[in-house]
Every structure is written in C-alpha cells, then in structure tokens.
C-alpha cells in the first residue's frame, strides 16, 4: 500500500503557490483540546494543515510565500514536561515528513511576518469557520489566534479556505487509492459483523466488533463517532449512544467508517433483526431503489442544482408510494427526509466540495437517502461512497450488498 508522503504534500504546496498570485499564506495546525481535568483528547489535525504538511502534531504553523515558492514550518515551543509525557516532533522529522524548505522558531516566525508585511499588505489565512453557533460547539482556538495575530501585522487579511476546499475536492490518484483502502476495510468489517447479527444483544456490541476489526486491520480507528441505532433510535440522525438493547423485529441502522492514513470512509446499511415486517420491507426497498436511482444521476458536469432537483423528485416519489405524503409538493417531505442527500468525503468526513456549480471528475461524494418514520419506529438509510469519473461514476463501496 502506497500512502501519501512528502511528494504528495510538496505537490499540494506547489498547487497552492500557483493560487497565491505572489501572496503569502498562513496555515495553523489545531491546538490540543481538553478532555478531562488534566488530559487532552486524542489529537486530530486540521485537514488543510495536514493536506499541506502531513504533520499530525498540535500548534505548528505553515508559512507559504507564493512569490519565492518557499515554505516554512514554525515549531511550537514545547515545555519539557510535555515533551516527556506527550513527545514532540523534532525539526528534522518535521522536514522529513513534510518536505518543507525550513523549520523555524516562533520568534523567527514573528520577524518573518513583520518582514512579509512590508512587501505584502495582504495575507491569506485559513480562517475561523463561521458555523460554530449553528452546531453549538466551541471552535478549536488555533484559527482565531492566527487570525488575531495577522490582523495586528497586516493591513488586510483574507480567508483562503474556499481555495483550499476547491483544491481538496478533486482527489488525486493516491488519495483515491487511500480512500479505497479505508472503504474496503469498512466493507469487510460489515461483512464480518453481519452474519453474526442474531447473536448481539446490545448496540455497543456491534460497535465494539467494528472498532476491533478496524484496529486489527491497520486503520487509525473510526473516521467519526459511529452510529449503531436500533428501531426508533435510527430516527435520531446523530444518535451515537449505541447502548440500547437489540430487539427482534426491529431494524438496525449502522453508519460507520474507518479512517486510514488520514482518509475517511462513510457507509450506512440498515438490516432487519429477525424476519422483517411487510412495512419494514417496503420502506427499505423504497430507500434502496431511490439510492440506486440517485447514484445513476452522478456524472461529470452535472450541475448541482439539477442534481438536487432530481433527488427531490426521486425522494418525494418514494414518500408518496409509502403513503407518507400525499403529493409531490407536500410540506411534510422534509419531515421524513430531513438531511442532505450527499456530502463530499476525504480527509474530513464532511469534506467541503468548494461550492462547485457542477460535479467534476475526481470528486468523491456520499449518496445517502434515508426515510425516518418515528411514529412507526422505522428509520432506514443506505449510504455509499461515489467517485465521479471522466465518463460517469464509480461506486467505491459497491462490494457491500444493500439488502436488508
Ligand atoms: Mn455520510
């Protein structure tokens, strides 16, 4: 297995130089977040920083100069006791992993920035994302700190996230290979767990076997908190408690994905525990057919607006057939299908696609229709990972049957 290495990260920085038009870019790594009194969460890197450096340690910065086409990594100051307990990354290892031209100290970086500001009134930065209120969580403070620092030094600071999202949206062959490995591992874990479904008593037992499978086979772990949801639990879209008892006669929704060398898989299947009822079969079949029809829409140059309109027509038709809504313009449509049909997939499990007008070859997106009927205790979602190719599409998770 070939994994992304120095040449990949160096190549990505070369692409960014072309977009900087002689300007400079500052990309901060994430900082560590508190988990408990004196313990931090397992560290997860900011995706843009990883894409441009391959470095999986907190508090580093990347500086890029588009005119000189040169790169600097700024090493954080690591206290001795942190070094002892958590380890740190030496400058020579940082250079080796990322292929950057130079590793400098924070003090050297300060004078680098002041000097850069004399010839560049404008600095680009990976800015603070605007949606923390929507999600109701605190943002990683790293981007805010970088933004504040640059605001003090430069006349103008502009957000570069959209440019990076556009770049990252079109996957390179090495990225597609790596994602395929993450997806294959996830498919195999499903195939390992499925024949034993009758033997599980609790949702967490199913989760535990996926976790074990991922780790035993070299994945970093889960790409996101897994959802193992029986019966009506499946109607809570982000249900991650995974602690209910499994009951015969219910459906079990499993939304799970391995992370491998930084890349995510994201697959959902819904299975019957025991013999499914006629209604469960009907709903499952409706979602399965819709998913097949929606995947068939995907092709290069498809305008996203057109895609969304076609998806709505397919989903509304399914809901009419299940007698959940009366007509195609019934306002209850979003009650039974409340989430987006697709999202980009890559380093982030919800990878930005860079607000494209049309689909482009190399983009990877999920197709995940779902129908949720809390009053009947039925929630069905089926999700595959689709690569847009030059001529159409390739379902990267096609090996896993979608039957119930
Ligand atoms: Mn998904």
Boltz pocket constraint, residues with backbone or C-beta under 6 A from the ligand:
constraints:
  - pocket:
      binder: B
      contacts: [[A, 266], [A, 343], [A, 349], [A, 366], [A, 368], [A, 383]]
      max_distance: 6.0
